[in-house]
Amino acid sequence: MTIPPPPRLRAKRRSPWFYALVGIAASATATLLIAVAIYSITHYIAPGGTKVLDNKFGDQWLKTSVALLELHKVRYGKYPSSLEDLKFIGDWDRNALARVRYYPNQDRTAYYIEVETGWMGRPELRLPDEFWRGTGYTESLKPASR
């Protein structure tokens, strides 16, 4: 008696349901990406170009820089001659310092600071006088060309 050969295995075919689920997942992902893009454009870019993000980033750059300047004054008794003189700064602090312009007075007891770049453009910031209270900030040191 001879033993018949084992049956040949056919390549396993995937169910049509599998392909339907993959198609639904792909279209859901595409829909989500489109929704995020529309939200970003309507909430950040369209209303005034990049002004919303410029102001948010600019506000953060300014506040970080002022905090670093004031800490330097507490530690060393005077404001730094330049931003490069600040010590113990983190990597994210460098982002802030690269986007501001700093103008100390001759004896480094006061300064003027402004943000040059927010996210992509120049921000329009209006901080209350209370923010500047107790700092060395003075508008009188603003360069004439600004």
ChimeraX attribute file (.defattr): number of C-alpha atoms within 10 A of each C-alpha:
attribute: neighborCount
match mode: 1-to-1
recipient: residues
	/A:1	3
	/A:2	4
	/A:3	5
	/A:4	6
	/A:5	6
	/A:6	6
	/A:7	6
	/A:8	6
	/A:9	6
	/A:10	6
	/A:11	6
	/A:12	6
	/A:13	6
	/A:14	8
	/A:15	8
	/A:16	8
	/A:17	9
	/A:18	10
	/A:19	11
	/A:20	11
	/A:21	11
	/A:22	11
	/A:23	12
	/A:24	12
	/A:25	12
	/A:26	12
	/A:27	12
	/A:28	12
	/A:29	12
	/A:30	12
	/A:31	12
	/A:32	12
	/A:33	12
	/A:34	12
	/A:35	12
	/A:36	12
	/A:37	12
	/A:38	12
	/A:39	12
	/A:40	12
	/A:41	14
	/A:42	12
	/A:43	15
	/A:44	16
	/A:45	14
	/A:46	12
	/A:47	11
	/A:48	10
	/A:49	15
	/A:50	19
	/A:51	21
	/A:52	19
	/A:53	19
	/A:54	21
	/A:55	22
	/A:56	15
	/A:57	19
	/A:58	28
	/A:59	19
	/A:60	15
	/A:61	26
	/A:62	22
	/A:63	14
	/A:64	17
	/A:65	26
	/A:66	24
	/A:67	12
	/A:68	20
	/A:69	24
	/A:70	19
	/A:71	16
	/A:72	18
	/A:73	19
	/A:74	11
	/A:75	9
	/A:76	10
	/A:77	12
	/A:78	18
	/A:79	25
	/A:80	23
	/A:81	16
	/A:82	13
	/A:83	19
	/A:84	9
	/A:85	11
	/A:86	17
	/A:87	12
	/A:88	9
	/A:89	10
	/A:90	8
	/A:91	8
	/A:92	10
	/A:93	14
	/A:94	15
	/A:95	13
	/A:96	22
	/A:97	21
	/A:98	14
	/A:99	20
	/A:100	19
	/A:101	16
	/A:102	20
	/A:103	20
	/A:104	22
	/A:105	15
	/A:106	9
	/A:107	10
	/A:108	16
	/A:109	15
	/A:110	20
	/A:111	23
	/A:112	18
	/A:113	19
	/A:114	20
	/A:115	25
	/A:116	16
	/A:117	19
	/A:118	26
	/A:119	17
	/A:120	15
	/A:121	15
	/A:122	16
	/A:123	22
	/A:124	15
	/A:125	15
	/A:126	8
	/A:127	9
	/A:128	8
	/A:129	7
	/A:130	7
	/A:131	9
	/A:132	12
	/A:133	9
	/A:134	8
	/A:135	15
	/A:136	19
	/A:137	18
	/A:138	15
	/A:139	11
	/A:140	11
	/A:141	15
	/A:142	15
	/A:143	9
	/A:144	6
	/A:145	4
	/A:146	5
